[in-house]
Amino acid sequence: MFLGARGRTGPFVRGIPHGVSLTIRQLGLLLFFAGIGTRSGYAWWEALHDPATLGIVAAGAVVSAVTATSVLVAGRYLFRVPSGILEGMIAGIHTQPAALSAALERRLDDTPNVGYAAVFPLATVLKLILAQILARG
């Protein structure tokens, strides 16, 4: 951290150009999604043949749509949150890095990262707690 704070020592520059940073970010997301896809592809295919899957998928879609809509309405009209931050917040609430990536591609700035970082930790913890409550019930 000390060397990074200095930024340069003689001819050595420790900064990463913005284009390189974006490329590394996209490569990381690509590898993450490839790993998730290869691990869960077979289980997903098997789940499609289970009749209960359609109900679970429909319930998940309803919960996701209601959550996203309520965050958009409350954020926009009650709290006057800028749209870039709202996009990141919705991606963070759903804990979806793919949605964050899509929001970042639409914008010319990094404001979705601010919204994502603000809600992601709490959303992750709440999902873990709610999963334990649902598993007991």
C-alpha angles and dihedrals in degrees: 000000000000092000092046091052091053091053096201141033113192108306094347116099116193098192122109116223115241094245092053090048091053091048092051090048092052092046090051091051091047093053091045093053092044090053093048092047096051093047099047103031096095094044090049092051091050092048091057089066093055113093092216091061094078092057093048092048091048092049091049091050092051093049091047093048094047092047094048093045094049092048091049094048096043094042096046103039105024103034102021093226114176114255095243092056090046091054090053092046092054090049090049095047089053090041090229118150089184090062090048090051091051091049091050091051091054094051132065092215138048098250093121087063089060093054093043093051092047097058107021098085094048092044091052094050093045092050091053092049094046091048090055091049092049092047091055095047 
